[in-house]
Amino acid sequence: MAEITNLNRFRKQKARAERRAGADANAAKFGRTRAQREQEEAQAEKARALLDAHRRNGEDEA
């Protein structure tokens, strides 16, 4: 006799694989690691601090 297979199990496995592939594609397209986000935030803060350090106190020249 042939082996009995549960078609629902295969259908669900296929759906999970498709969702996982879509999630991986989105992560590659939009995702950044936590370290990358923290590095970008630190660079932005450093740039703001540098600009603030070079500001004149008093009247702006027009």
C-alpha positions as CSV (number, residue, x, y, z in Angstrom):
1,M,0.0,0.0,0.0
2,A,1.0,3.6,-0.4
3,E,2.0,5.8,2.4
4,I,-0.8,8.1,3.6
5,T,0.2,11.8,3.6
6,N,-1.5,14.7,5.2
7,L,-2.0,17.3,2.6
8,N,-2.8,20.0,5.2
9,R,0.7,19.6,6.6
10,F,2.3,20.2,3.3
11,R,0.0,23.1,2.5
12,K,0.9,24.8,5.8
13,Q,4.6,24.1,5.3
14,K,4.5,25.7,1.9
15,A,2.7,28.8,3.3
16,R,5.2,29.1,6.1
17,A,8.1,29.0,3.6
18,E,6.5,31.7,1.5
19,R,5.9,34.0,4.5
20,R,9.5,33.4,5.6
21,A,10.9,34.2,2.1
22,G,8.8,37.4,2.1
23,A,10.0,38.4,5.5
24,D,13.6,37.8,4.5
25,A,13.2,39.9,1.4
26,N,11.8,42.8,3.5
27,A,14.5,42.5,6.0
28,A,17.1,42.7,3.3
29,K,15.4,45.7,1.7
30,F,14.5,47.7,4.8
31,G,16.1,46.2,7.8
32,R,19.2,47.5,9.7
33,T,20.9,45.8,12.6
34,R,20.7,47.4,16.0
35,A,24.4,48.2,15.8
36,Q,23.9,50.1,12.5
37,R,21.1,52.1,13.9
38,E,23.1,53.0,17.0
39,Q,26.1,54.0,14.9
40,E,24.0,56.2,12.7
41,E,22.4,57.9,15.7
42,A,25.9,58.4,17.3
43,Q,27.2,60.0,14.0
44,A,24.2,62.3,13.8
45,E,24.6,63.4,17.4
46,K,28.3,64.0,16.9
47,A,27.5,66.1,13.8
48,R,24.9,68.1,15.8
49,A,27.4,68.7,18.6
50,L,30.0,69.8,16.1
51,L,27.7,72.4,14.6
52,D,26.5,73.6,17.9
53,A,30.1,74.1,19.0
54,H,30.8,76.3,16.0
55,R,27.7,78.5,16.6
56,R,28.3,82.1,17.5
57,N,26.7,83.4,20.7
58,G,25.0,86.6,19.9
59,E,23.6,88.2,16.8
60,D,23.4,86.5,13.5
61,E,25.2,88.1,10.6
62,A,22.8,88.9,7.8
